[in-house]
């Protein structure tokens, strides 16, 4: 099992999760973060750190978010590793509010 970053991260890109990751499995593009399933050690340290509740264990993904398993696996390996906290995207505050968080 691995952890998966889902839709809630899109246009937020909070990076609180990357700081606690012991294996640097987070990768990012200009819109969000992704977890490389081959690097994730299933520790779950990232889950409580995400302010928009975007990270789930693969086997607990909501049905409408299962497509993110493949998206993370495809995108993460080709993107830069993110290991340090960065500013969220300018759209993050509004998206977080829209999510009711």
Phi and psi restraints in degrees (range 20) as a CNS / XPLOR table:
assign (resid 1 and name C) (resid 2 and name N)
       (resid 2 and name CA) (resid 2 and name C) 1.0 -136.4 20.0 2
assign (resid 2 and name N) (resid 2 and name CA)
       (resid 2 and name C) (resid 3 and name N) 1.0 171.2 20.0 2
assign (resid 2 and name C) (resid 3 and name N)
       (resid 3 and name CA) (resid 3 and name C) 1.0 -98.4 20.0 2
assign (resid 3 and name N) (resid 3 and name CA)
       (resid 3 and name C) (resid 4 and name N) 1.0 153.3 20.0 2
assign (resid 3 and name C) (resid 4 and name N)
       (resid 4 and name CA) (resid 4 and name C) 1.0 -133.0 20.0 2
assign (resid 4 and name N) (resid 4 and name CA)
       (resid 4 and name C) (resid 5 and name N) 1.0 134.2 20.0 2
assign (resid 4 and name C) (resid 5 and name N)
       (resid 5 and name CA) (resid 5 and name C) 1.0 -88.8 20.0 2
assign (resid 5 and name N) (resid 5 and name CA)
       (resid 5 and name C) (resid 6 and name N) 1.0 132.5 20.0 2
assign (resid 5 and name C) (resid 6 and name N)
       (resid 6 and name CA) (resid 6 and name C) 1.0 -115.1 20.0 2
assign (resid 6 and name N) (resid 6 and name CA)
       (resid 6 and name C) (resid 7 and name N) 1.0 -172.7 20.0 2
assign (resid 6 and name C) (resid 7 and name N)
       (resid 7 and name CA) (resid 7 and name C) 1.0 -48.8 20.0 2
assign (resid 7 and name N) (resid 7 and name CA)
       (resid 7 and name C) (resid 8 and name N) 1.0 -35.1 20.0 2
assign (resid 7 and name C) (resid 8 and name N)
       (resid 8 and name CA) (resid 8 and name C) 1.0 -58.9 20.0 2
assign (resid 8 and name N) (resid 8 and name CA)
       (resid 8 and name C) (resid 9 and name N) 1.0 -24.9 20.0 2
assign (resid 8 and name C) (resid 9 and name N)
       (resid 9 and name CA) (resid 9 and name C) 1.0 -76.4 20.0 2
assign (resid 9 and name N) (resid 9 and name CA)
       (resid 9 and name C) (resid 10 and name N) 1.0 -25.7 20.0 2
assign (resid 9 and name C) (resid 10 and name N)
       (resid 10 and name CA) (resid 10 and name C) 1.0 -59.4 20.0 2
assign (resid 10 and name N) (resid 10 and name CA)
       (resid 10 and name C) (resid 11 and name N) 1.0 125.4 20.0 2
assign (resid 10 and name C) (resid 11 and name N)
       (resid 11 and name CA) (resid 11 and name C) 1.0 69.8 20.0 2
assign (resid 11 and name N) (resid 11 and name CA)
       (resid 11 and name C) (resid 12 and name N) 1.0 14.2 20.0 2
assign (resid 11 and name C) (resid 12 and name N)
       (resid 12 and name CA) (resid 12 and name C) 1.0 -111.6 20.0 2
assign (resid 12 and name N) (resid 12 and name CA)
       (resid 12 and name C) (resid 13 and name N) 1.0 -66.0 20.0 2
assign (resid 12 and name C) (resid 13 and name N)
       (resid 13 and name CA) (resid 13 and name C) 1.0 58.5 20.0 2
assign (resid 13 and name N) (resid 13 and name CA)
       (resid 13 and name C) (resid 14 and name N) 1.0 45.2 20.0 2
assign (resid 13 and name C) (resid 14 and name N)
       (resid 14 and name CA) (resid 14 and name C) 1.0 -66.6 20.0 2
assign (resid 14 and name N) (resid 14 and name CA)
       (resid 14 and name C) (resid 15 and name N) 1.0 143.4 20.0 2
assign (resid 14 and name C) (resid 15 and name N)
       (resid 15 and name CA) (resid 15 and name C) 1.0 -117.6 20.0 2
assign (resid 15 and name N) (resid 15 and name CA)
       (resid 15 and name C) (resid 16 and name N) 1.0 20.7 20.0 2
assign (resid 15 and name C) (resid 16 and name N)
       (resid 16 and name CA) (resid 16 and name C) 1.0 -57.5 20.0 2
assign (resid 16 and name N) (resid 16 and name CA)
       (resid 16 and name C) (resid 17 and name N) 1.0 -34.3 20.0 2
assign (resid 16 and name C) (resid 17 and name N)
       (resid 17 and name CA) (resid 17 and name C) 1.0 -66.8 20.0 2
assign (resid 17 and name N) (resid 17 and name CA)
       (resid 17 and name C) (resid 18 and name N) 1.0 -35.2 20.0 2
assign (resid 17 and name C) (resid 18 and name N)
       (resid 18 and name CA) (resid 18 and name C) 1.0 -68.3 20.0 2
assign (resid 18 and name N) (resid 18 and name CA)
       (resid 18 and name C) (resid 19 and name N) 1.0 -29.0 20.0 2
assign (resid 18 and name C) (resid 19 and name N)
       (resid 19 and name CA) (resid 19 and name C) 1.0 -65.3 20.0 2
assign (resid 19 and name N) (resid 19 and name CA)
       (resid 19 and name C) (resid 20 and name N) 1.0 -33.6 20.0 2
assign (resid 19 and name C) (resid 20 and name N)
       (resid 20 and name CA) (resid 20 and name C) 1.0 -93.4 20.0 2
assign (resid 20 and name N) (resid 20 and name CA)
       (resid 20 and name C) (resid 21 and name N) 1.0 -4.5 20.0 2
assign (resid 20 and name C) (resid 21 and name N)
       (resid 21 and name CA) (resid 21 and name C) 1.0 -74.0 20.0 2
assign (resid 21 and name N) (resid 21 and name CA)
       (resid 21 and name C) (resid 22 and name N) 1.0 120.3 20.0 2
assign (resid 21 and name C) (resid 22 and name N)
       (resid 22 and name CA) (resid 22 and name C) 1.0 -77.6 20.0 2
assign (resid 22 and name N) (resid 22 and name CA)
       (resid 22 and name C) (resid 23 and name N) 1.0 -10.5 20.0 2
assign (resid 22 and name C) (resid 23 and name N)
       (resid 23 and name CA) (resid 23 and name C) 1.0 -123.9 20.0 2
assign (resid 23 and name N) (resid 23 and name CA)
       (resid 23 and name C) (resid 24 and name N) 1.0 9.7 20.0 2
assign (resid 23 and name C) (resid 24 and name N)
       (resid 24 and name CA) (resid 24 and name C) 1.0 53.3 20.0 2
assign (resid 24 and name N) (resid 24 and name CA)
       (resid 24 and name C) (resid 25 and name N) 1.0 52.8 20.0 2
assign (resid 24 and name C) (resid 25 and name N)
       (resid 25 and name CA) (resid 25 and name C) 1.0 -94.3 20.0 2
assign (resid 25 and name N) (resid 25 and name CA)
       (resid 25 and name C) (resid 26 and name N) 1.0 1.1 20.0 2
assign (resid 25 and name C) (resid 26 and name N)
       (resid 26 and name CA) (resid 26 and name C) 1.0 -88.5 20.0 2
assign (resid 26 and name N) (resid 26 and name CA)
       (resid 26 and name C) (resid 27 and name N) 1.0 135.0 20.0 2
assign (resid 26 and name C) (resid 27 and name N)
       (resid 27 and name CA) (resid 27 and name C) 1.0 -127.6 20.0 2
assign (resid 27 and name N) (resid 27 and name CA)
       (resid 27 and name C) (resid 28 and name N) 1.0 155.2 20.0 2
assign (resid 27 and name C) (resid 28 and name N)
       (resid 28 and name CA) (resid 28 and name C) 1.0 -145.3 20.0 2
assign (resid 28 and name N) (resid 28 and name CA)
       (resid 28 and name C) (resid 29 and name N) 1.0 153.5 20.0 2
assign (resid 28 and name C) (resid 29 and name N)
       (resid 29 and name CA) (resid 29 and name C) 1.0 -118.0 20.0 2
assign (resid 29 and name N) (resid 29 and name CA)
       (resid 29 and name C) (resid 30 and name N) 1.0 -163.1 20.0 2
assign (resid 29 and name C) (resid 30 and name N)
       (resid 30 and name CA) (resid 30 and name C) 1.0 -74.3 20.0 2
assign (resid 30 and name N) (resid 30 and name CA)
       (resid 30 and name C) (resid 31 and name N) 1.0 -8.9 20.0 2
assign (resid 30 and name C) (resid 31 and name N)
       (resid 31 and name CA) (resid 31 and name C) 1.0 -116.6 20.0 2
assign (resid 31 and name N) (resid 31 and name CA)
       (resid 31 and name C) (resid 32 and name N) 1.0 -26.4 20.0 2
assign (resid 31 and name C) (resid 32 and name N)
       (resid 32 and name CA) (resid 32 and name C) 1.0 -167.5 20.0 2
assign (resid 32 and name N) (resid 32 and name CA)
       (resid 32 and name C) (resid 33 and name N) 1.0 -178.6 20.0 2
assign (resid 32 and name C) (resid 33 and name N)
       (resid 33 and name CA) (resid 33 and name C) 1.0 -107.7 20.0 2
assign (resid 33 and name N) (resid 33 and name CA)
       (resid 33 and name C) (resid 34 and name N) 1.0 160.6 20.0 2
assign (resid 33 and name C) (resid 34 and name N)
       (resid 34 and name CA) (resid 34 and name C) 1.0 -140.8 20.0 2
assign (resid 34 and name N) (resid 34 and name CA)
       (resid 34 and name C) (resid 35 and name N) 1.0 152.5 20.0 2
assign (resid 34 and name C) (resid 35 and name N)
       (resid 35 and name CA) (resid 35 and name C) 1.0 -107.0 20.0 2
assign (resid 35 and name N) (resid 35 and name CA)
       (resid 35 and name C) (resid 36 and name N) 1.0 129.7 20.0 2
assign (resid 35 and name C) (resid 36 and name N)
       (resid 36 and name CA) (resid 36 and name C) 1.0 -79.9 20.0 2
assign (resid 36 and name N) (resid 36 and name CA)
       (resid 36 and name C) (resid 37 and name N) 1.0 113.6 20.0 2
assign (resid 36 and name C) (resid 37 and name N)
       (resid 37 and name CA) (resid 37 and name C) 1.0 -64.5 20.0 2
assign (resid 37 and name N) (resid 37 and name CA)
       (resid 37 and name C) (resid 38 and name N) 1.0 -22.0 20.0 2
assign (resid 37 and name C) (resid 38 and name N)
       (resid 38 and name CA) (resid 38 and name C) 1.0 -78.8 20.0 2
assign (resid 38 and name N) (resid 38 and name CA)
       (resid 38 and name C) (resid 39 and name N) 1.0 -17.2 20.0 2
assign (resid 38 and name C) (resid 39 and name N)
       (resid 39 and name CA) (resid 39 and name C) 1.0 -102.3 20.0 2
assign (resid 39 and name N) (resid 39 and name CA)
       (resid 39 and name C) (resid 40 and name N) 1.0 -26.7 20.0 2
assign (resid 39 and name C) (resid 40 and name N)
       (resid 40 and name CA) (resid 40 and name C) 1.0 -65.0 20.0 2
assign (resid 40 and name N) (resid 40 and name CA)
       (resid 40 and name C) (resid 41 and name N) 1.0 133.6 20.0 2
assign (resid 40 and name C) (resid 41 and name N)
       (resid 41 and name CA) (resid 41 and name C) 1.0 -104.0 20.0 2
assign (resid 41 and name N) (resid 41 and name CA)
       (resid 41 and name C) (resid 42 and name N) 1.0 12.4 20.0 2
assign (resid 41 and name C) (resid 42 and name N)
       (resid 42 and name CA) (resid 42 and name C) 1.0 63.3 20.0 2
assign (resid 42 and name N) (resid 42 and name CA)
       (resid 42 and name C) (resid 43 and name N) 1.0 34.3 20.0 2
assign (resid 42 and name C) (resid 43 and name N)
       (resid 43 and name CA) (resid 43 and name C) 1.0 -81.0 20.0 2
assign (resid 43 and name N) (resid 43 and name CA)
       (resid 43 and name C) (resid 44 and name N) 1.0 -27.5 20.0 2
assign (resid 43 and name C) (resid 44 and name N)
       (resid 44 and name CA) (resid 44 and name C) 1.0 78.8 20.0 2
assign (resid 44 and name N) (resid 44 and name CA)
       (resid 44 and name C) (resid 45 and name N) 1.0 4.9 20.0 2
assign (resid 44 and name C) (resid 45 and name N)
       (resid 45 and name CA) (resid 45 and name C) 1.0 -60.4 20.0 2
assign (resid 45 and name N) (resid 45 and name CA)
       (resid 45 and name C) (resid 46 and name N) 1.0 -28.3 20.0 2
assign (resid 45 and name C) (resid 46 and name N)
       (resid 46 and name CA) (resid 46 and name C) 1.0 -74.6 20.0 2
assign (resid 46 and name N) (resid 46 and name CA)
       (resid 46 and name C) (resid 47 and name N) 1.0 -29.2 20.0 2
assign (resid 46 and name C) (resid 47 and name N)
       (resid 47 and name CA) (resid 47 and name C) 1.0 -55.9 20.0 2
assign (resid 47 and name N) (resid 47 and name CA)
       (resid 47 and name C) (resid 48 and name N) 1.0 -53.4 20.0 2
assign (resid 47 and name C) (resid 48 and name N)
       (resid 48 and name CA) (resid 48 and name C) 1.0 -70.7 20.0 2
assign (resid 48 and name N) (resid 48 and name CA)
       (resid 48 and name C) (resid 49 and name N) 1.0 -13.4 20.0 2
assign (resid 48 and name C) (resid 49 and name N)
       (resid 49 and name CA) (resid 49 and name C) 1.0 -83.6 20.0 2
assign (resid 49 and name N) (resid 49 and name CA)
       (resid 49 and name C) (resid 50 and name N) 1.0 -17.6 20.0 2
assign (resid 49 and name C) (resid 50 and name N)
       (resid 50 and name CA) (resid 50 and name C) 1.0 -78.5 20.0 2
assign (resid 50 and name N) (resid 50 and name CA)
       (resid 50 and name C) (resid 51 and name N) 1.0 115.5 20.0 2
assign (resid 50 and name C) (resid 51 and name N)
       (resid 51 and name CA) (resid 51 and name C) 1.0 -74.1 20.0 2
assign (resid 51 and name N) (resid 51 and name CA)
       (resid 51 and name C) (resid 52 and name N) 1.0 -8.0 20.0 2
assign (resid 51 and name C) (resid 52 and name N)
       (resid 52 and name CA) (resid 52 and name C) 1.0 -118.5 20.0 2
assign (resid 52 and name N) (resid 52 and name CA)
       (resid 52 and name C) (resid 53 and name N) 1.0 15.8 20.0 2
assign (resid 52 and name C) (resid 53 and name N)
       (resid 53 and name CA) (resid 53 and name C) 1.0 50.2 20.0 2
assign (resid 53 and name N) (resid 53 and name CA)
       (resid 53 and name C) (resid 54 and name N) 1.0 50.9 20.0 2
assign (resid 53 and name C) (resid 54 and name N)
       (resid 54 and name CA) (resid 54 and name C) 1.0 -97.8 20.0 2
assign (resid 54 and name N) (resid 54 and name CA)
       (resid 54 and name C) (resid 55 and name N) 1.0 -6.2 20.0 2
assign (resid 54 and name C) (resid 55 and name N)
       (resid 55 and name CA) (resid 55 and name C) 1.0 -112.6 20.0 2
assign (resid 55 and name N) (resid 55 and name CA)
       (resid 55 and name C) (resid 56 and name N) 1.0 129.6 20.0 2
assign (resid 55 and name C) (resid 56 and name N)
       (resid 56 and name CA) (resid 56 and name C) 1.0 -133.7 20.0 2
assign (resid 56 and name N) (resid 56 and name CA)
       (resid 56 and name C) (resid 57 and name N) 1.0 151.4 20.0 2
assign (resid 56 and name C) (resid 57 and name N)
       (resid 57 and name CA) (resid 57 and name C) 1.0 -64.8 20.0 2
assign (resid 57 and name N) (resid 57 and name CA)
       (resid 57 and name C) (resid 58 and name N) 1.0 142.1 20.0 2
assign (resid 57 and name C) (resid 58 and name N)
       (resid 58 and name CA) (resid 58 and name C) 1.0 -51.8 20.0 2
assign (resid 58 and name N) (resid 58 and name CA)
       (resid 58 and name C) (resid 59 and name N) 1.0 -40.2 20.0 2
assign (resid 58 and name C) (resid 59 and name N)
       (resid 59 and name CA) (resid 59 and name C) 1.0 -81.9 20.0 2
assign (resid 59 and name N) (resid 59 and name CA)
       (resid 59 and name C) (resid 60 and name N) 1.0 2.7 20.0 2
assign (resid 59 and name C) (resid 60 and name N)
       (resid 60 and name CA) (resid 60 and name C) 1.0 -121.6 20.0 2
assign (resid 60 and name N) (resid 60 and name CA)
       (resid 60 and name C) (resid 61 and name N) 1.0 15.2 20.0 2
assign (resid 60 and name C) (resid 61 and name N)
       (resid 61 and name CA) (resid 61 and name C) 1.0 -64.7 20.0 2
assign (resid 61 and name N) (resid 61 and name CA)
       (resid 61 and name C) (resid 62 and name N) 1.0 138.1 20.0 2
assign (resid 61 and name C) (resid 62 and name N)
       (resid 62 and name CA) (resid 62 and name C) 1.0 -60.2 20.0 2
assign (resid 62 and name N) (resid 62 and name CA)
       (resid 62 and name C) (resid 63 and name N) 1.0 148.4 20.0 2
assign (resid 62 and name C) (resid 63 and name N)
       (resid 63 and name CA) (resid 63 and name C) 1.0 -53.7 20.0 2
assign (resid 63 and name N) (resid 63 and name CA)
       (resid 63 and name C) (resid 64 and name N) 1.0 -36.5 20.0 2
assign (resid 63 and name C) (resid 64 and name N)
       (resid 64 and name CA) (resid 64 and name C) 1.0 -80.2 20.0 2
assign (resid 64 and name N) (resid 64 and name CA)
       (resid 64 and name C) (resid 65 and name N) 1.0 2.9 20.0 2
assign (resid 64 and name C) (resid 65 and name N)
       (resid 65 and name CA) (resid 65 and name C) 1.0 -116.8 20.0 2
assign (resid 65 and name N) (resid 65 and name CA)
       (resid 65 and name C) (resid 66 and name N) 1.0 3.7 20.0 2
assign (resid 65 and name C) (resid 66 and name N)
       (resid 66 and name CA) (resid 66 and name C) 1.0 -63.9 20.0 2
assign (resid 66 and name N) (resid 66 and name CA)
       (resid 66 and name C) (resid 67 and name N) 1.0 -23.7 20.0 2
assign (resid 66 and name C) (resid 67 and name N)
       (resid 67 and name CA) (resid 67 and name C) 1.0 -60.5 20.0 2
assign (resid 67 and name N) (resid 67 and name CA)
       (resid 67 and name C) (resid 68 and name N) 1.0 -21.7 20.0 2
assign (resid 67 and name C) (resid 68 and name N)
       (resid 68 and name CA) (resid 68 and name C) 1.0 -72.0 20.0 2
assign (resid 68 and name N) (resid 68 and name CA)
       (resid 68 and name C) (resid 69 and name N) 1.0 -17.6 20.0 2
assign (resid 68 and name C) (resid 69 and name N)
       (resid 69 and name CA) (resid 69 and name C) 1.0 -59.8 20.0 2
assign (resid 69 and name N) (resid 69 and name CA)
       (resid 69 and name C) (resid 70 and name N) 1.0 -52.0 20.0 2
assign (resid 69 and name C) (resid 70 and name N)
       (resid 70 and name CA) (resid 70 and name C) 1.0 -68.1 20.0 2
assign (resid 70 and name N) (resid 70 and name CA)
       (resid 70 and name C) (resid 71 and name N) 1.0 -39.6 20.0 2
assign (resid 70 and name C) (resid 71 and name N)
       (resid 71 and name CA) (resid 71 and name C) 1.0 -61.7 20.0 2
assign (resid 71 and name N) (resid 71 and name CA)
       (resid 71 and name C) (resid 72 and name N) 1.0 -46.0 20.0 2
assign (resid 71 and name C) (resid 72 and name N)
       (resid 72 and name CA) (resid 72 and name C) 1.0 -61.1 20.0 2
assign (resid 72 and name N) (resid 72 and name CA)
       (resid 72 and name C) (resid 73 and name N) 1.0 -46.7 20.0 2
assign (resid 72 and name C) (resid 73 and name N)
       (resid 73 and name CA) (resid 73 and name C) 1.0 -62.8 20.0 2
assign (resid 73 and name N) (resid 73 and name CA)
       (resid 73 and name C) (resid 74 and name N) 1.0 -36.7 20.0 2
assign (resid 73 and name C) (resid 74 and name N)
       (resid 74 and name CA) (resid 74 and name C) 1.0 -77.7 20.0 2
assign (resid 74 and name N) (resid 74 and name CA)
       (resid 74 and name C) (resid 75 and name N) 1.0 -43.2 20.0 2
assign (resid 74 and name C) (resid 75 and name N)
       (resid 75 and name CA) (resid 75 and name C) 1.0 -83.5 20.0 2
assign (resid 75 and name N) (resid 75 and name CA)
       (resid 75 and name C) (resid 76 and name N) 1.0 -41.8 20.0 2
assign (resid 75 and name C) (resid 76 and name N)
       (resid 76 and name CA) (resid 76 and name C) 1.0 -52.7 20.0 2
assign (resid 76 and name N) (resid 76 and name CA)
       (resid 76 and name C) (resid 77 and name N) 1.0 -50.3 20.0 2
assign (resid 76 and name C) (resid 77 and name N)
       (resid 77 and name CA) (resid 77 and name C) 1.0 -59.5 20.0 2
assign (resid 77 and name N) (resid 77 and name CA)
       (resid 77 and name C) (resid 78 and name N) 1.0 -26.4 20.0 2
assign (resid 77 and name C) (resid 78 and name N)
       (resid 78 and name CA) (resid 78 and name C) 1.0 -94.2 20.0 2
assign (resid 78 and name N) (resid 78 and name CA)
       (resid 78 and name C) (resid 79 and name N) 1.0 3.1 20.0 2
assign (resid 78 and name C) (resid 79 and name N)
       (resid 79 and name CA) (resid 79 and name C) 1.0 -111.9 20.0 2
assign (resid 79 and name N) (resid 79 and name CA)
       (resid 79 and name C) (resid 80 and name N) 1.0 160.3 20.0 2
assign (resid 79 and name C) (resid 80 and name N)
       (resid 80 and name CA) (resid 80 and name C) 1.0 -63.6 20.0 2
assign (resid 80 and name N) (resid 80 and name CA)
       (resid 80 and name C) (resid 81 and name N) 1.0 145.1 20.0 2
assign (resid 80 and name C) (resid 81 and name N)
       (resid 81 and name CA) (resid 81 and name C) 1.0 -73.8 20.0 2
assign (resid 81 and name N) (resid 81 and name CA)
       (resid 81 and name C) (resid 82 and name N) 1.0 136.6 20.0 2
assign (resid 81 and name C) (resid 82 and name N)
       (resid 82 and name CA) (resid 82 and name C) 1.0 -112.6 20.0 2
assign (resid 82 and name N) (resid 82 and name CA)
       (resid 82 and name C) (resid 83 and name N) 1.0 119.3 20.0 2
assign (resid 82 and name C) (resid 83 and name N)
       (resid 83 and name CA) (resid 83 and name C) 1.0 -123.6 20.0 2
assign (resid 83 and name N) (resid 83 and name CA)
       (resid 83 and name C) (resid 84 and name N) 1.0 -10.3 20.0 2
assign (resid 83 and name C) (resid 84 and name N)
       (resid 84 and name CA) (resid 84 and name C) 1.0 -120.7 20.0 2
assign (resid 84 and name N) (resid 84 and name CA)
       (resid 84 and name C) (resid 85 and name N) 1.0 149.2 20.0 2
assign (resid 84 and name C) (resid 85 and name N)
       (resid 85 and name CA) (resid 85 and name C) 1.0 -63.4 20.0 2
assign (resid 85 and name N) (resid 85 and name CA)
       (resid 85 and name C) (resid 86 and name N) 1.0 133.6 20.0 2
assign (resid 85 and name C) (resid 86 and name N)
       (resid 86 and name CA) (resid 86 and name C) 1.0 -126.4 20.0 2
assign (resid 86 and name N) (resid 86 and name CA)
       (resid 86 and name C) (resid 87 and name N) 1.0 166.1 20.0 2
assign (resid 86 and name C) (resid 87 and name N)
       (resid 87 and name CA) (resid 87 and name C) 1.0 -66.7 20.0 2
assign (resid 87 and name N) (resid 87 and name CA)
       (resid 87 and name C) (resid 88 and name N) 1.0 139.3 20.0 2
assign (resid 87 and name C) (resid 88 and name N)
       (resid 88 and name CA) (resid 88 and name C) 1.0 -68.6 20.0 2
assign (resid 88 and name N) (resid 88 and name CA)
       (resid 88 and name C) (resid 89 and name N) 1.0 168.5 20.0 2
assign (resid 88 and name C) (resid 89 and name N)
       (resid 89 and name CA) (resid 89 and name C) 1.0 -65.6 20.0 2
assign (resid 89 and name N) (resid 89 and name CA)
       (resid 89 and name C) (resid 90 and name N) 1.0 154.8 20.0 2
assign (resid 89 and name C) (resid 90 and name N)
       (resid 90 and name CA) (resid 90 and name C) 1.0 -58.6 20.0 2
assign (resid 90 and name N) (resid 90 and name CA)
       (resid 90 and name C) (resid 91 and name N) 1.0 -23.9 20.0 2
assign (resid 90 and name C) (resid 91 and name N)
       (resid 91 and name CA) (resid 91 and name C) 1.0 -86.0 20.0 2
assign (resid 91 and name N) (resid 91 and name CA)
       (resid 91 and name C) (resid 92 and name N) 1.0 -4.3 20.0 2
assign (resid 91 and name C) (resid 92 and name N)
       (resid 92 and name CA) (resid 92 and name C) 1.0 -63.8 20.0 2
assign (resid 92 and name N) (resid 92 and name CA)
       (resid 92 and name C) (resid 93 and name N) 1.0 -44.4 20.0 2
assign (resid 92 and name C) (resid 93 and name N)
       (resid 93 and name CA) (resid 93 and name C) 1.0 -61.3 20.0 2
assign (resid 93 and name N) (resid 93 and name CA)
       (resid 93 and name C) (resid 94 and name N) 1.0 -43.8 20.0 2
assign (resid 93 and name C) (resid 94 and name N)
       (resid 94 and name CA) (resid 94 and name C) 1.0 -67.3 20.0 2
assign (resid 94 and name N) (resid 94 and name CA)
       (resid 94 and name C) (resid 95 and name N) 1.0 -40.8 20.0 2
assign (resid 94 and name C) (resid 95 and name N)
       (resid 95 and name CA) (resid 95 and name C) 1.0 -64.8 20.0 2
assign (resid 95 and name N) (resid 95 and name CA)
       (resid 95 and name C) (resid 96 and name N) 1.0 -41.8 20.0 2
assign (resid 95 and name C) (resid 96 and name N)
       (resid 96 and name CA) (resid 96 and name C) 1.0 -59.8 20.0 2
assign (resid 96 and name N) (resid 96 and name CA)
       (resid 96 and name C) (resid 97 and name N) 1.0 -42.6 20.0 2
assign (resid 96 and name C) (resid 97 and name N)
       (resid 97 and name CA) (resid 97 and name C) 1.0 -63.9 20.0 2
assign (resid 97 and name N) (resid 97 and name CA)
       (resid 97 and name C) (resid 98 and name N) 1.0 -43.3 20.0 2
assign (resid 97 and name C) (resid 98 and name N)
       (resid 98 and name CA) (resid 98 and name C) 1.0 -61.7 20.0 2
assign (resid 98 and name N) (resid 98 and name CA)
       (resid 98 and name C) (resid 99 and name N) 1.0 -34.3 20.0 2
assign (resid 98 and name C) (resid 99 and name N)
       (resid 99 and name CA) (resid 99 and name C) 1.0 -75.8 20.0 2
assign (resid 99 and name N) (resid 99 and name CA)
       (resid 99 and name C) (resid 100 and name N) 1.0 -8.8 20.0 2
assign (resid 99 and name C) (resid 100 and name N)
       (resid 100 and name CA) (resid 100 and name C) 1.0 76.7 20.0 2
assign (resid 100 and name N) (resid 100 and name CA)
       (resid 100 and name C) (resid 101 and name N) 1.0 28.1 20.0 2
